Amino acid sequence: MEKGILCLGCSYTWGEGLYFYSELEGLPFKEYHSFDVSEMREVYDVYRKKYRWPRLLANKLDSWEYTSDIGNGGANIQHYIYCVHEKLLSGQIKYSDFDYFIWQFTDVMRDVPGGYEYLETLNPQQTFEKVEEECKRQLIFADRVLKKWESHGVKVYTFSWWDDLVKHEYYKKHFSERHVDIEIENKQYNSMSGFLQTGKEKITAETDTHVLLENGQKRLKVCIKDDFQLKGFQKNDIHLNKAGHQIITNSIYKKINKNLI
């Protein structure tokens, strides 16, 4: 039986922005990042699926990927329930279908009613307490459902966009064997935010592979803005470019191989 890889995550797993490299007609370039599903053509979707990390990882493992293509984005708990739990209940997927489950965690506030607008109503101390509360709640949920997958022999790996989850004591205690560090030019990052930053950084020069930032820092091109900011497009778009998706793929693959030794 040939088993697959279950991949769950937000726009960083969906592959937002990869279609910009297709050179197809009518690409929805903007000065600054935005997303409008009405501007997406089916061929853009076909292209992005080919270059996002779930497909790249499946290719390296000579396998196939199953992802939640319900749309771009997603929250942690809600996304799992809709894209995984309900599919298990309906029989569309089964634990026995997969060798691996890779879960890319997203912003914890997406699971909170009111989201970012609610967060803006809180003072700094309240914000800290709410984020702390949500991190623990979502990690407990994830740990519980992932243990179920592991009990069926599925190998589970996790990585995160922001570092608030991976820095949490619950994550350190219960997810250390599952956690994937992202490796870029021999440097380890515990989350994607460590190398993607905020999108506000100004690029002053570029080569085929690297950009020079206004603060004098030179780094590998890893996101959409690195390739298009100096051209006047996607100036703050920190979604992964093709190289970024390859980096995620290589980091997960390295973790899997390490655990196989």
Secondary structure, DSSP 8 states (H G I E B T S, - for coil): ---EEEEE-SHHHHTTTGGGGS--TT----SS----GGG--HHHHHHHHHHSHHHHHHHHTT--EEE-TTSS---HHHHHIIIIIHHHHHTSS-GGGEEEEEEEE--GGGGSTTHHHHHTTS-HHHHHHHHHHHHHHHHHHHHHHHHHHHHTT-EEEEEESSSTTTTSHHHHHHSTTTB--EEETTEEESSTHHHH--S---EEEE-SSEEEETTS-EEE--BHHHHHGGGTSSTT--SB-HHHHHHHHHHHHHHHHHHH-
